[in-house]
Amino acid sequence: MNKRQMIVLGLIGLLAVSASGTSFAETIGNRVDNQQERIDQGVASGELTARETNKLDKKEAKIQTNIAK
C-alpha cells in the first residue's frame, strides 16, 4: 500500500470516527490492538517471518510516533 492510499484510508477512517461519535483516541487504540493481534497471529501461524514481523513492528512504531506529535 503506498503513502497516498494510506492517507486516503486514514481520512476515511477519521470521517467515520467523527460520524460515529467514537473518540479519536479510542479508535486509534482499537486499531493498534487489532493490528498487533493480526501480527501475533501471523507469527504464531508461521505466515510472517522474523524479518516481516520486524518490518511491521517498525511501521507501527513510526505510526505511533506520528500520532503522538
N, C-alpha and C positions, 0 to 999 in steps of 0.2 A: 504494500500500500504506500503510495507516495505522499509527500507532505501536503499537497493540495487536497487530496482525498481525506486525510486525517483532519485537516482544518474544517472542511465541509461537514464531516461527520460530527466533529466537536460542536460546531454551531447548531446543527440539527438537534444534537443532544441538549444543548443549552435551551433551545426553544421548547423542547419537550419538557424540560425541568420547569421552566417558567410557567408553562401551561398547566402542569400537574400540581403545582404548589409545593413540591418537594424541595427541600433546601439544597443549594448547590453543594455544600459540604457533605451532606448525606448521600447525594447522588455520586459524588466522586469517591467517597468511602466505599460505597457498594460496588462501584466499578473496579476499584483497586482490589477489593476482596474477591470478586468474581474472576478477575484476570489472574490473580495469584493461585486461585483454586484450579483454574484451567492449566496453568503452568505445572502445578504439582501433579495433576492427573496425567499430563504428558510425560513427566519424568517417571511416574510410577508405572505407566503402561509401556515405557520404552520408546514412545513416539518422538520424544525430544532427546537429543544428545546433550552432553555436558556443554558443548560449545553453543548450541542453540539456546539452552537454558540461561547461560551467562549473558548471551546477547539480549534475550528478553528481559532479564533482570536489570541490565544496564539501561535499556529503554524505559523501563518502568521507573527507575531511579531518576532519569532525566525528566520524565513527565512530572514526577513528584516535586522535583526542584523547580520546574517551571510554574507549577501550581502555587508553590509557596511564595513566589515572587509577587 
